[in-house]
């Protein structure tokens, strides 16, 4: 059985530093569960652990794939499972640390069989605007339409794609309520073959006022340390990587369509909202100690 201890919680709570200290003391190794730190580059924007933190213990799935590569929950689950198994094979404990709830849940609960992306259908859906995507999704799957951020094009497109490919609401397919066999899905075979990892771990949090202050300070710090030039030099990014908080805002700043103060304030607000969503998510997961 794969062994892992989970350290989870919202952004800016200090999870990375805590996990590195614990791993160092226990002779364990870290597997990141962060949807954007997995990309190479944009280290400031994605708040990757600093050099001193990384030196305390071996880290996996940080700066592992290029910015041009698409990423999804199943790809992460496979990569993280392999990393955990390899760490365990050497008699060491794996510590999974991060705040990407779907990635963590994929490890602790497994994944329902999902259809692979259909390039032709995806092209048609990508041609729709946000209002059209929301309207179609509300008709086919009101539950997903209610839960998905109305500005998150990638998730709206994927939910609609699942609805159209399976003939069932994406919310039911994802939770395993639907009955589609989804033949030919290699992701399905992998998802059903791997058993979930027992979810033993700690939920790291701070009082909201303190957390928001830490977020605001961190955003100010990345601008002081050169995040604008970092984004300028980044080059093209995949649809998935383009969802990083602050990336589009800084590109707007570079294009002269937003002031520096507006950009900083917008990223601070977006990050605070993200932290709030993370808090809500993890509070519903009863298998982590608080």
N, C-alpha and C positions, 0 to 999 in steps of 0.2 A: 504494500500500500504506500502511495506517495505521502510524504510528510511535509507539511508546510504550516507556518504560523503567519497569520495575516495581521498587518498593521494598516488600518484604513482610516479614512476621514476626509474632511474638506481640504481644499487647497490652502496653503499658508499656515497650517497648524504646527508645522515642524516635524511631520512624519518621517521625512527622509533622514534628518539628523538623528532622531530617536532610533529608527531602524538600523542605521549604520552603527550606532553605539551598542545596541543589543547584539547585532551580528558579530561585531568585534569581540565582545565579551564571551559569546557562546561558540565562537568559531564557525558561525553560520554564513550563508551566502544570500544575497538579496536578488529577488526577481521583481522588477518594476511592473506595476500595473497602472501605467499612465499612458493615455491614448496619444499624447503628443511628445512626451520625452523619448518615446521609442524612435523618433526621427533623428537623423543626423543633421546637425546645424540648428540655428535659431536657439542656441543654448540659453540666452537671456530671456527670450520671449516665453520659452517653455519652462523656465525656472528649474533647469536641471541642477542636481546636487553639485556643489563646488568640488574642487580638486581634493581638499582636505577630507570632505565627507566620503568621496568615492574611494579614497585611499584606506579607509578604515576596514573595508570588507569588499570582496568581489561583487560586482553588480552585473546583472543580466538585463537585456531588453531596454537598455538606455543607449541612444544613438546607434541603433541597430539597422535601420533601413533608410534609404534615400528619401528626400522630400517629395520626389516624383512618384513614389509607390503608393498605391491604394492600400488601406488597412481596414480590417473589420474584426468583429468579435471572434469569429471562428479562427481566423489566422492567428490572432493573439492567443487564443486558448491552446492551439496546437504548439505554438512556439514556447509558451510558458510551461505547458505540461512537459515538453521535452527537457526544458531547462531544469525543472524541479526533479524529474527522474534522474537526470545526470548528476545533480547535486546529491541527491539521496544515495545514488550508487556508490559514492565515495564516503558514505557514512555521515554526511553533513545534513543539517537542517536547512531548509529553504525558508526564507522570510519574504513573503509577498507584501509589497508596500505600494500604496497608491490610492487614488481617489476616483478612478474610473469605474463606476459601479457596475456597468455591464460586463466589463472585463473580469472583475472579481467574481461576479455572480456566475459567469461562464465556467470558472474554475470550481466554485463551491456547489453549484447546482447542475452543471452541464448545460447543454444547449438543445432546444427542440430542433428537429430537422427543418431546414430552411432551403428554399430553392436557390440555385446559383443565379447570379445576375444574367439577364437576357440582354445582350447588346442592342438589338433592334428596339425592344420595348424601352430600354433605358434611354435610347436616343429620342424616342417620341416623348417620354416623360420629361426629359431635360429641356425640351422645347417649350414646355408649359411655364407660365409664370406662377408665382407663389399663390395667388388667389385661385387660379385654376386647379392647382395641386390640392389645396386645402378643400375646395368644393368637392372634387372627386373623391378624396379620402373620406370626407364627412358622409358621403352617400354610401360608400362601401364598408367603412369601418369607423363609426362614430367614436368608439373608445380610443382608437389610435389618434384620431383627429383631435380629441380632447386633450390627450396627454403630450403630444409632440409639440415642441416649440414651433409656432406658426412661421417663424423666420428660418427654421433649419431645413433648407432645401434638400440636403442629402437624406435626412431621415424621412421627410415626406415622400420623396421619390422611392426610397427603399420600401416603405410601408405600402405604397400603391402598387409597386412591382410585385410584392408578395401576394397582395389581394388578387391581382389580375392573373398571376401565374398559378395560384392554387384554387381560385374560386371561393376562397374563405377569407374572413377578416384577418388581417395580419396579427391583431392582438390575440386571436385565438390560436393561430399557428405558432406564434412565438412562445406561448405558454403551454403548448402541447395539447390544447383542447380540440383543435381541428383534426380532421381525419385524412388529410391528403397524404398519399404515399410518397409523393415527390420522387418518382423514379429518376435514376441517373444522376442524383446529387451526390458527388463525392464527399461534400461537406457533411451530408447526413450520415454517411457510413462512419466517418470519423467521430462525429458527435455522439453516436449511440455506442461506439466501441469503448470510449474512454469513460471511466467512472469518475464522478465528482470527487473532489478532495474535501475531507472533513474540515468544516470551517471553524477552526479555533483561532481566536485572535483578539485584538484590542482595537477599539474605536477611539481615535484621538480627536479631541475637540477643545475649543476655547469659548469663553463667553463671546457673544456676538459682537459687542463693542470692541473687545480686544482683537477679535479675528478681523473685523473690518479695518481697524487701524493698521494691522499687519499687512493686509492686502494693499491698502493705499500706500504705505511706505515701500512695499516691494515694487509696486508699479513705478513709483518715483525713482527708485534706485536703478531699475533697468534702463530708464531713460538717461540717467546720469552716467551709466556704464556703457552706453553706446548701442542700444537696441535699434535705433533708427538706421544706423549704418549696417547693422546685422541684417535687417530686413531688406535694405537696398541691395545687399550682395547675395541674397538668398537664391534668386533665380526662380524658375517655375516651380509650382507646388501642385501636388495631386489634389483632387477634390476633398479627400479626407484631411490632408495636412492643411488645406486652406481654411478649415474650421477652427484653427487655433485662435483663442481669444487674443484680440489685438492685432492680428496680422492684417486684416482688411483695413482697420483703422489707421495703422501706420502707412499702409499703401495710399490711403486717402490723403494723409499728411504729406507724403512724398509727392503726390500729384497736385498739391496746392489746393486741395478741396476741404481741408480742415486745418485749424490752427493747432499749435503745439498744446496749448492748455486744454482745448476741446478734446484732443486725442487722449491725453493723459486721463482726463475726467471720464471719458467714455470707456476706456479700458478698465479703470477702477470700478466703475459701475457694473460693467459686464462680468468682471471677476467676482464681485460681491454677489451678484445674482447667481452665478454658477456655484459659489460656495453655499448659498442658501438651498439650491436644488440638491447639492450633495448631502447636506445635513438631513434634508427630508428623506432622501433615498436610504441613507445608512441607518437612520432611526427606525426604518421599517424592517431592517435586517436584524432579527433578534439573536443571531448567533455570534455576535461580537461583544466582548466585555466592554463596559463603559467605565 
